[in-house]
Amino acid sequence: MSYYAIGIGGTGAKCLEALIHLCAAGLMPDNKNLHLLFVDSDRSNGNGTRTGNLLKCYQDCRTNYVGGENLFKTAIPPLNQDADKNGSNSWSPTEIGINLETFVGRNRLPTEFGYLFDTLFSPNEAKTVLNEGFRGRPSIGSAVMAHAVDLDTTDPWKSLKSRMKADTGEGRSPKVMIFGSIFGGTGASGFPTISRLLHNWAEGFDENPLQIGGTLLLPYFSFDGGKISDDELHVKSDDFVLNTQGALKYYHQQNFHEIMNVIYLLGADEQREMPSVSIGGGEQENPPHWLELCAALAAVDFYSKDNSKQHTYKLLARQKPGNLEWSDLPHASVKRDLLQLARFSFAYLSTYYPMLKDIETSGKKHKAAWYVNFFHYKNINLSSRFEHELEHIKTYCEKYLLWLANIQFYVTGVEQGTKDLIDYSSFAYFSGNRLHLRDKFDLSGFEYILPSDMVRGKNNLDNLWEKMSDERPPRDSNQNAWAFINTLYRQSGR
């Protein structure tokens, strides 16, 4: 059996981004595959592009993968191997340059339906092109989604249905989690449409029905809409609360608690202002936010349980307003696992990768015991390994540390004094309304990234070096760097 996750719109893509990082940290409940699907009419949305790049990096890291304890243990293959050569499962309901009037064929409608269209949609809404999102108009998105989603003939929906049908045929109950915002356009329109279509399809099975979970994000960020021309149709953060009120009323009236097995409702009492604003496209790339981590943890909770007989809403609360502590997050090992991955990433980027790169560039051997044991004695070709796992791991570690630093930063929205989850000052800094990785890490900061069961002062980089020097690779280890990578990851958490 596989797990499935569908991220709708920019917020949905950012929730999938967080879920991918949880997969890397080993937080998924078992070794089942996870299939992801990005749904957005805005093909070039910066949030979706960043998440797609992360997925590609994750899949690259698993090339020549030799499993360890938790690191990258979850495989995330594309839904359709032929359709997605770049590894990112994405789908748009619209073509480039198409507006709503053209999409529905306004000129071909009977007279009375043409009048109805003109009543429901303003001239500005009818003429606005759809490939940069639905501009905070769920009414536009619902019309497009209902027409475009086809589970029978169009990929990736056809492949999604085929895989889930195979699960039910083998006596298993597939689980699909759907992410989306409730206050925008794409997520607010796609969430009810897609979940209802999946539910209606699954009703045809007598046994092993599809389990559908939904994570709805209530308003949790804002932006300065004055930076967008009033002539352009766009979403306004001032409308978020009103949109949310209307959407929640709709879900209640339509009995969505009977369609979904579980619905997770997540929101924030403070709405952090995003550093940039755009009507869509590549410029719409908002930094990661801690609520998206909570949404990804909701998916882990959903995958971990039998939800077949549940029809519940789940809510999450923090102990202190405006604050976020590890104990607020709903998973017993989330602190240990995320900080172990952070320590591994810090050590790899600051110490081990640069030294291996220097050895590979200079051609000179090194006497460090860990290098001799894991590379020299195994006759491993460093140049070849840098073309594969060593370079892919570097890229992933950079993405992970920057993501985690943003999670911490957007707890309060200020740079100083925010260390409830992680002190990122040794490896990241804030400039130009964005967090950036430092060119050189402050090595002393490594011992401040500690899970609960580790002691400060005894778990610095010097101590890690000594532990790595005492390790030996397995006798049957392959001719790649995974024995070293898995050992460094394991020792980073001890």
N, C-alpha and C positions, 0 to 999 in steps of 0.2 A: 504494500500500500504506500501511496505517496501523500504528502501534504500539499495544499494549494493555498496561495495567497494572491489576491487581486488588489492592486493599489490604483485608486481612481483619482485622477487629477494630481496637481502638484503636491498637495498634502499626502495623498495616498502614496506617491512615489517616495516621499521622505520617510513614511512609515516603513516601506519596504527597505529603504536604506538602513534604518535602525535594525530591522529584522536580519538583514545580511550580516551585520556586525555581531548580533547575538549568535548567529550560526557559527561565525568564526571563533567565538569564545566558548563554543560547546554547550550552549544553553538549550538547544533543542532537545526534546525528551528522549529521542532514540536515534537510530541510524537510518531512518526512512528518508527518501528523497524529498526535496521541497521544490515545487514548481511555482515560479513567479510570473505574473502577468501585469504589465503596465498598461493602463487605459487612460488616454488623454487625447483630446482633439488637437491640442497644441503639440505638434510633433517635435518642435525644437525647444520645448520648455526646459529651462535651465535646471530645475529640480529633477526632472526625469532624466536629463542627460547625465547629471552627476551620479544618479543612482544606477543608470545603465553602465556607466564607466566603472563604478564600484563592482557591479555584478561581473563584468568582463574580467576585472582584476581578480576577483574571488575565484572565478573559473580557471583563470591562468594559474593561480596558486595551486589548484588541485591537479594540474597537469603533472604527470609522473608522481602523483601523491602517494606517500606511504604513511598510513594512518598512525597517529600516536594516541594520546589520551583523549583530548577534546579539540585540539586545534584543527579548524576546518573540517570537522568530522562529517558535516552535513553536505551532501552533494546537491547542487542547484543546477540541474541540466535545463536546457531550453525545452519548451513544450513541443516544439516541432523542429527537429534537427535540420531539416532542409530549408525551412523558412527563415530561420534565425541563425545565420552563419556567424554573426557577431556575438552571439550568446545572450543578448538581451531580448526577452520576450516583450514586445510592445505592440500596441494596436491603437489605431486612431479611427474613429467612426466617420471622418470626413476627409475629403481630398483638399489639396492646397488650392486656395483661391475661391473655394465654393462658399457662398453665403446661404443663409437660411431660405431665402426666397427661391434660389435655384435648387437647393437640396430637396425641398418638398415639391418642386414643380408647380409653383404658384400660377404660372401662365396656363397650365394644362388642367387646372382644377375647374370643376363645374362652378357656375356663377355663385351659387349660395355658399359653397365651401371657400371660394375666394374671398367673399365678404367676411366669413368667419375668421379666416387667416388674418385679414386686415384688422379685425377687431381684437384678436388675441395678441398681435405683435405690432409694435410701432414701426414706422418706416426705417428708423435707425437700426432697430433690431433685425429687421428683414434684410437689410443691406450689409450688415457687418459680416466680414468673412469669419468662418468658423475654425480655421486651422490655427488660431492663436487663442483658443479657449472660448468659453461661453460667457465670459465677462460678468460673472456673478449672476447670470440669469438662468436659474434652473428650468424655467419654462422653455427656453430654447434647447437646453441640453436634453431634457426629457423627450422632446419631439425627435431629436436626432438619434439618441440612444435607442429608443424603442424601435426605430426603423432599421438601425444599422446592426445591432447585435443579432447574430444568426448562429445558433448552436449546431446547426445541421450541415451547412455548406461552406462556411467561411472560417479560415484559420486566422488566429490561433484558437478560436472558440471550438472549432471542430475537433482539434487535437485535445483540448481541455476536456470536452465531453467524452471523447474516446477513452482517455486515460481514466476518468472517473467511472465510466461504465465498466471498464476492465476490473477496477477495484471491487465494484459491487458484484460482478460476476464471479469473483474469486472469494466471495463471502466476507468482504471487508466493507466498512462504512467510511467512505472518503470524507475528509474534512477540508473545507475551504473557508478561509478568513478573508473578509472584504474590508478594506480600509477606505475611508473618505471623509472629507470635511462635511459638515452639515450646513455651513454658512456661506459657501461659495457658489460656483456654477457647475463645474464638471463633476466634482464629488457628490454634491447635493442631488444632481440629476441622475448620475450613473448608479449610485448606491441602491436606491429602491428599484430601479429598472432591472439591473443585473441580478440582484438577489431574488427578485420575484421570478424572473425567467429560469434561474437555476432551480428554485423551489418547485415551480410548475413541472419542469422536466423530471425531477426526482420523484414526484408523486406517482409516476408510473411504475415504481418498483414496490413490490410487496414486502421485501426484506432488504436489510442493509441500506437504508436510505441515506441520502447525502446529509451530512451535518454542516450547517451553515452558521458561521459566526460573523458578527459585524462589529467593527470598531468605528464609532462615530466620534469625530473630534469637534467639540464645540469651540467657539471663538477663543483663540489663545495667542493671537498676534494682531498687530495693527500696522498701518503704514500711512504716509502722508499722501493722500489722494490728490492734493493740490498740485503735485508735480506732474500730473497727467492732464493733458488738454481736455477741457470740458466737451470739446467737439467729438472726442472719441468715446465710444461706449466702453465703460469699465466698471469694475466692482469698486465699491466704497466701503471702507472698514466701518464707517458709521452705520451701515446697514446690517452688519453682521448679527447683532442681537435680534433685530426684527426678523431677519431671514431664519435664524435659529428657532425663534418662537413659532413661526409658521410651519417650519419643517417638522418640529416635534409634534405639533398638533396633527399634521398629516399622518405621521407614523402611527400615532395613537388611533386615529380614526380608521386607518386602513388595517389595523390589527397586525402590525408587523411583528409583534411578539409571537404570532402563530407561524410566521414565515421563517424567522430566524430561531435557531436553537438558543443562542446566547447573543445579547447585544451589550457591548461595553461602551459606556458613555464617559468621555474624558473631556475635561475643560480646565481652564486656569482662571483664577480670580483676577490676575493681572495680565494684561495683553502687551507683550513686549513689542516695541516698534522695530520693524525690519529695516535694515540699513539701506536698502534700495527698493525701488518700486518700478513696475513695468506692467503694461497691459498684457504681456505674454512674451513668448519667444525666449531666446537664450539669456536675455537680461533678467528674466524672472528666476533667479536662483537665490532662494532664501537660506540662511544658515540653519544647520540642524538645531532642534529644540528638544528640551527634556521631555515634553509631552509625547513626542514621537517615540522616545524610548519606552514610555509607559504603554503606548499603543502596541509596540512590538512585543512587550512582555505579556500583554493581553493575548496575543496570538499564541505565545508559548503556553500560557495557561489553557487556552482552548484546545491546543493539540495534545495536551497532557491528560485530558479527562474525557470520559464518555459523556457526551452532551446529548445523546439521542433522545432522552426523555425530559430534557430541560427546555424551558422557555422562560428565560430570565433576563433581567437587565442587571448589569454589574457596574458599580460605581467605585471610584477610588478617591481617597482623601489624604491630604498631608497633615502631619501633626502640627506644623506651624505655617501660617500664611506667609507667602513670599519666600519660603525656604524649601529645600528639598534635601533629605538625608537618605542614606542607603536604606534605612529601616522603613522608609515610605514606599519603597519599590517592592512590588508583590512577587518576589521570588527569593527563596532561601539562599541561593548561592550567587545571586547577581553581583554582589560586591566582590566576592572572591574571584569570580570568573572574569569580570571586566577588568579588574585591577591586575590580575595575572597577565592578561593579554596586553595591558598597558605597560607593565614592567618588561615583558618580552619585547614589545615594540621599541621601548626606550633603549634597552640594552642592545638590541640588534642594530638600530640606526646610529647610536652614538659610539659604539665600541666594535662590535663584531663585523658588521658589514664594511666599515671603512678599512679595518685591518685586512680582511679578505680581499678587498678591492686593491689595496696597496700591494699585497702579495701577488695578485694576478697581474697587475700592471708592471711591477718591477721585475717579475720573474724570479725573485729571491725567496727562498724558503724561510719559514719562521720556526723558532724553537718553542713557541708556546705549546704546552702539552695537549691542549684541546685541538689545536690545528694539526699537530702531528698525528694524533689518534684518529680524528674524524676525516682528515683529508689526505695527509702525506702517506700514511700506512695503507690507506685504501686506494691509493693511486687515482684519486678523483681529479678530473680535469676541471680546474676552476673556470676557465674561459667558457666551457660548455655549460657549467652550472649557472654562470651569470647570464647566459642566454635564456635560462629557464627559471628555476625556483628561487635562486638568490635575488635576482632582480625583481621578480614578481612579489616576493615577500616584502622587499623594501618599499615598493609602491603601495602595497596594502597597509603596511605599518604607518606610513605617512598619512594615509587617508583616515586610518582609525584614530590616531592621536589627535588629529585636527577635529574629527567628529566628536570625540570625547571632551575635548577642551570647549567646544561650542555648547555641548550639553550642560557643562558646568556654568559657562558664562551666562546663558540665558535663563538660569534659575533666578537671578536678580537683575540681570542686565547691566551690571557694572563690573569693571575688571578687578578691582581690589577687594579683598575681604571675602571672596567667594570660594571657599575651600571645603565645602561640606562633602562633596563627592571626590574631588581630586584637585590637587594643587598643580596647575598646568604651567606655572610661571617659568619653570626650568626648561620647558621645551616649546612653548608657544607665547606669542605676544600679540597685543591688539594695536592695529594701525590702519588708518583709512577705513574705519567702520567695519573692519574684518579682523578675524584672528588669523595669524600666520605661524607656521613652524619656524623655529629658530634655525639658522644655518649651523650653529654649534650649540648643543645642549649644555646646560649647567649640570655636570655629572653628579654633583652632590644632591640634586633633586630626586635621584633614583630611589633613595631610601625613604622618601616621603610618600611614595606610591606603594602603600602597604595594605594587603588584606588583613582581616582581623586577627589572624593567628600568627602573624609575623612580627618580629621585634625590630624596632628601629635601632640602627647602629650595628646590627648583626646581619643585615640584609642589604648591604651596599654593593656597588659594582665590583669592588675588590673581592668581597666574599663570594659573589657569583662566579668570578674568574677562577677562584680556587676550586669551587665545586665543579665547574666545567672541566678543569684540568684533571680532576680525579675520575671523570667519566670515561667509559669506553663504548664504542659503537657495537651493536650486535654483530655476531660473526657472519650472519647471513644478510647484512644490510646491503642495499642496492648501491650501484655506482652513481649515486646522486647525493645531494646535501640534506636529504630529509632526516637522516639519523641525527645529524647535528642540529637541525631546526627543532625537531621534536624534543631533543634533550635540553636545549636552551629554553624552550617554552616550559618544560616540566620544572627545571631548576629555578626559573624565574618566579614560580609560585610556591617554592618550598622555603 
